[in-house]
Amino acid sequence: MSWKTLFARRPTPRLRTTPRPPSLELLEDRVVPSANFFGAQAKVVTPFSGAQVDSAVSVLVQQDGKIVAAGNSGRSFALTRYQTNGALDATFGTSGRVVTPFPGDYTSVTAADLQADGKIVVAGNDYSTKTNVQAQVLVRYTKGGALDPSFGGGKVTVLQGTNGFGSYVAALPNGEIAVTGSIYDFNTSQTSFVVEEYTAAGTPDTSFGTNGRVTTVVGASGSVAGIALQGGNILVAGSTYDPVAATSVFVVARYTAGGALDTTFGVGGLGTSAAIGSGSASGIAVGPDGKVVVVGIVSTFTPTFSFSSVVGRFTVGGTFDAGFGVGGLAFTSSAIGVGTPGVAVQADGKVVVGSSAGDLVFARFAVTRFTAAGVLDGGFGSGGTATTPIGNVAAAHAVALQRDGKVVAAGFDFNPATGNDFALARYTPAGRQDAGFGQGGVVTTNFVGQVSAQANSVVEDEDGNTLVAGTTSSAGASLSLARYRRDGRLDDDFGNGGKVQVTFNPYIFGPAINDGFVAVQRDEKILLLGTSIEPGSTNYDFALARLLPDGRLDPRFGTGGKVTTFSGAKFTDMAPSGGVVIQPDGKILAAGYLENYGVYPYVDKGVVVRYNRDGSLDTSFGSGGRSVFDLPQGLDRVTALALGPDGKIVVGGFVTDQTTFNEFYFLERLQPNGAADGTFGTGGQVITNFSGYFFASGAPLAVRPDGKILVGGPTYDPVASRSYMTVAQFTAGGAVDAGYGVGGQASVGFGDPSASFVELGAMTLQPDGKVVVAGIYTVYDPTTFATISTSFAVARLTATGSLDTHFGTGGRVTTLFDGRVTAKAVLVRRDGGIVVVGGFVDPNALVSDYALAEYNPDGSLAWGHRHRH
């Protein structure tokens, strides 16, 4: 595992929240009674609740006509069953729903099938960041939706050693189960299909292949996409990349019932399609005549970035069927859609594809039917395609055929109130929405439960309360805020039990790593900054909300307390990854990046937006309220924002060299009116490299009262094989300050470098000039790289860049939680106490929560008795 992989996260910089310079905002001391201690042993974990992120990826029609949808809800496998009219079947699971949790951090269903006895088998994967293990799993349910104890207790781990992020399943007529996945060999760049067969009891069928398994090299840089039965044979479909022709192709392998590669199929057992362009396979179906249909998705970059579904057909013997479509391929209309298409073949040989149409904001279900010859079927829908708007964003991932010829499509729909929901639509054989199914042919189902929350920013208000902001995955993602009293308890007088969630219509991303910033005005009103998408665009926008001191939205700010700011150009994202700062005059600065994804390669720029006190754009700043500046490498991010003592605006972040992919820190300084400050660096910009490798997972900054600039980041020294939390200092003119640390840089290492690494996540400046850095300290197995534990890591440096030996042990402190943590922000209180915030994942939980820890000024945990200052 490379160190660049280990340093993959993007921490949030510390945000200044008062109009005073960072070195002045903490001057006020206060005496804290010894009875006030923070949380349980100075640590607090806060969950949020709301709607899960739900999506159906497979749809099945039972013999009795009932419809089963399988997919994901949060980090769980999820199933629903519906009556023939679309109503949830109360005899299945709990009120028609079944949820099966897993211990990993990322869990997803990829396929499902029905056995002849009515039991349901579901395949998927479960990935744990703690152990760095990707497990492929099979789950079998009874007819009533309970885990089937006769099948290995209900859950069986399969395809061990595979590294693809998907497994696919087929129920065999004899009651056994075939499952397939893929292995990618990083040394040879070759992909292999892996097929395994399991008995009805969930044990490997050793009569299949070699001890129940067969492996076939199929080509370069590919993946598996589905499994199907062709008579007594097993078909596995996927895609590979042809490096000579620089194109992707579909590939199908055929195996005998005993697990041998059938060399009579295609060439040596493999059928290969014509070039499909830049794309990949996503499903397989076998027609009544034995011909094999594979569906996938392809992308184009001109004139704009778009997707379309592509269908290819193979003959019974595995040769590519040039009589289908054009040269064996048929395409749906091009659109900026979302999701991966599914496929089914009718009894008359017509091919039905479920996908999406529209754009990233107004995507809708799209079901397309081709004739047996691969031509759009004009007798279905409108010109061969039926589209169904369900909500703002919807996509079909799977289709199934009823005996009466009706088509059922399943996928997801985004609802601003409940997040992503299961969505199903049924169509008549002519492609019209079936009014007898659900409401007007559509059914949506929501799963509700605890949601993931990520804390990204922390400030202190005038009463000494701690405000922590971030995002949650509730309602399609919300900006989230919690207020804690001085003892670490949630403040019941604020919001709903101390918590507030703000959702922008129609969509706000999360839980995002670089979203959810907080600042407090002089009048104690609270600003929250995140990302949104405005109706009618396909762009990420700035999203700003202002709350009253009690947590209610401020009706005098923007529209009902909310403001969204569009980039001004279609196909251009504008995300506020740098944070928010309030000027002394009350105006509001927000920084982030612009990315034009309508062209390739993408072009990134930095952006600062200034708002008036009421949330309107300050048109005296930059151009119409926005100041945009070039970033030199084209693959860059703004990650920090600060205000200098002279009112100049300092922006920090990272840039990536497009050739070497090395990452560098950049600084941009703007005049108070938004123009570049030509007295700083070169044309207002400084680009520098840390000693050793700099990783773009963290790039906070702070400005001293004399104008000197501190920047931070995680670094790695390949000679010493050691990772560091690193701080560098620049003069007010942008030159490296050689008097700080060693040659302008101070680096702090933790623990045994052969079995651990440390990653800086946040930095802040104390009033006495000392610098506090916080991050995560990870201990791992040096052989497997599996994570053993993660801790908050905190260090304090003197004003000259040496470790402060009066803090912790030699200037360092680590705090272990009973699960995986991330550190995203750090606050120094007015009384000198230090608060670190981030995310926490309990090994037995399914979601992440806010995590906080508080320290005394000397680095000891602030519990039992608190140091007076």
PyMOL commands that set and color helices and strands:
alter all, ss='L'
color gray80, all
select helices_A, chain A and resi 3-6+152-154+474-476
alter helices_A, ss='H'
color red, helices_A
select strands_A, chain A and resi 43-46+48-51+54-61+67-73+76-82+97-101+106-114+120-128+133-141+155-158+168-171+177-185+190-198+213-220+223-230+233-242+247-255+270-286+292-300+306-314+329-331+342-345+351-357+364-370+385-388+394-401+407-415+419-427+442-445+448-451+453-460+466-472+478-484+499-502+517-520+526-532+541-547+562-565+572-582+588-596+603-611+626-630+636-643+649-656+663-670+685-688+693-694+701-703+709-717+722-730+745-748+756-765+771-780+787-797+812-816+820-828+834-841+848-855
alter strands_A, ss='S'
color yellow, strands_A
deselect
rebuild
show_as cartoon
